[in-house]
């Protein structure tokens, strides 16, 4: 059946995927600072097709509280403005020709606390995903023990490795959470 080492490698890859998904999610959470990741994956209706904003123009952060979008197609400017206004980011675009300026207002204390709750929920989702990978891999290890006739000691050793891997990935989630929380609460 499946080699335990391969199962552990696959589990590690899938756990890494959960961490990467968390990083993308956290990049989209607005802090008090301007960062292109805040809007780059915003979906814009471009000629009837939902298109990520980063495919319609270049996004820059020339100042700590300002984002600029240099739109490549003049006809997309109004669609981009509309998408930004309809997003839950609370940003108000100002257009100058093919350049859209997005001043990033400071977050209120209440909004910061709401954002911290969102970040905690996203981190918990990542932890759950990691634990699910652990559970599926644990099941596969036990199944392969029965099918391949491996000893219980060997299976226990692989389960311990899997738990260590899980603990490392959950610690990484907690690090990302602490960093983002510090960014959000920084005034």
Secondary structure, 3 states (H helix, E strand, C coil): CCCHHHHHHHHHHHHHHHHHHHHHHHHCCCCCCCCHHHCCCCEEEECCEEEEHHHCEEEEEEECCEEEEEECCHHHHHHHHHHHHHCCCCCCEEEECCEEEEECCCCCHHHHHHHHHHHHHHHHHHHHHHHHHHHHHHHHHHHHHHHHCCCHHHHHHHHHHHHHHHHHHHHHHHHHHHHHHHHHHCC
